[in-house]
Amino acid sequence: MSITSEVSEAGVTPGPLDDARSQLREAATILGYDDGVYNVLATPRRELTVSIPLRRDNGDIELFIGHRVQHNLSRGPAKGGLRYSPDVTLDEVRALAMWMTWKCALLDVPYGGAKGGVRIDPRQYSTAELERVTRRYTSEISPMIGPGHDIPAPDIGTDENTMAWMMDTYSVQKGHTVLGVTTGKPVSLGGSLGRATATSRGVVHVALAAMRSVGITADGSTAAVQGFGKVGRHAARFLHDEGVRVIAVSDQYGAVGDARGLDIAALEQHVDDTGSVVKFTGGVEMSHDDVLESDVDLLVPAAVEGVIHAGNAPRIRARVVVEGANGPTTPEADLVLNDAGRLVVPDILANAGGVIVSYFEWVQANQAYWWRADEVESRLAERMLTAWDEVSAHAAALNLPLRTAATCLAVQRVAQAAQLRGLYP
Ligand code: NAD
């Protein structure tokens, strides 16, 4: 029986879990692993689905479904974000948990992979309602989490407040404060300096290295960024700071562009004031497709999965694509982009800055000893650039695309750890 038919809830339309398994299948084939090893690596270790009743501010009761998936624990406790989105499905969470396993192995942080999700549109609920949803979800999944078990972090639709509520709920249940149960917390509550911008800093470190590798210098180059949330927004700013002209950005509501380069500080102010990039007077309105298909040196998809697919891949013109989001490129689109000579820096490398500084936050919280911002930044840069060097050297040596090389390196590390531990019983 194939793994997909055994455990996937996917229908006929391929989704992120199909993409994640297809990438794993390719790596397992290159590494010479048999079906037994593939099946173990393709299947989550543990999953918990919980129902979350919410008493709304007006007294009505609503019910939400939440998941926590631990994909693999061979290299250490599970680590992965928590997503609040109306589009959350169990298969999406499974895919994201698998990518976390590869990301942690690739960056050599001592974790396995996990992910959580609640099917809710957070924009429709008050802060007090979101706090109640978060606390109930945390309480329901509390048997699975803990500093030595599974450590959640922010993702789409969640933030440092969510992590503070989770940490508090878990701590109240334990009877003492456990700072190491979540990362991405506020700095005044055991968070790490540099965590809020770490994913974006990492994206920009590898984006500049990738551009250099194909002869593009940052100063005067052009970029488009899809998504203006926690990852896309800071990435746009750091690119701008490096002299890159960011000529197009989008969020879920719309898109704006300016061929001379957007004034990112002014755009950030506009987003703070209005909640969206739409109606920014320092640029012209664009379509979502125009952003992805911009004639730029660098494209940073930093929103959701599957946005670069077989249908639009032939129209992608960026020389370098750096995946700020998880799973933005489908395997079919990957083939098109590779054939067209586009350099795609895969998610498990490009957006790993967040989990690296989450690891630093966990280390600091567990030791109750806090690092300076410059220590965090330099250690982050060193790890990102080391991983870039490893992946690009492996890709060149084996004549593989960066994603295949990165997945092979990561899968091999996880498989080796699993083999050394042996099977119980
Ligand atoms: P976020 O909720 O802070 O921001 C998401 C942004 O994407 C918002 O601006 C939203 O409007 C926009 N968006 C959503 N759908 C869109 C669409 N179809 N077109 C254009 N824009 C759209 O989330 P985030 O934390 O920035 O996460 C973005 C991506 O980065 C996700 O794939 C996430 O898994 C990944 N990621 C996040 C982190 C992190 O530290 N936050 C780390 C690694 C990877």
Residues whose N, C-alpha, C, O or C-beta is under 5 A from the ligand:
A	BS01	NAD	P154 D155 I156 G157 T199 Q226 G227 F228 G229 K230 V231 G232 S250 D251 Q252 A302 A303 V304 G324 A325 N326 N351 G354
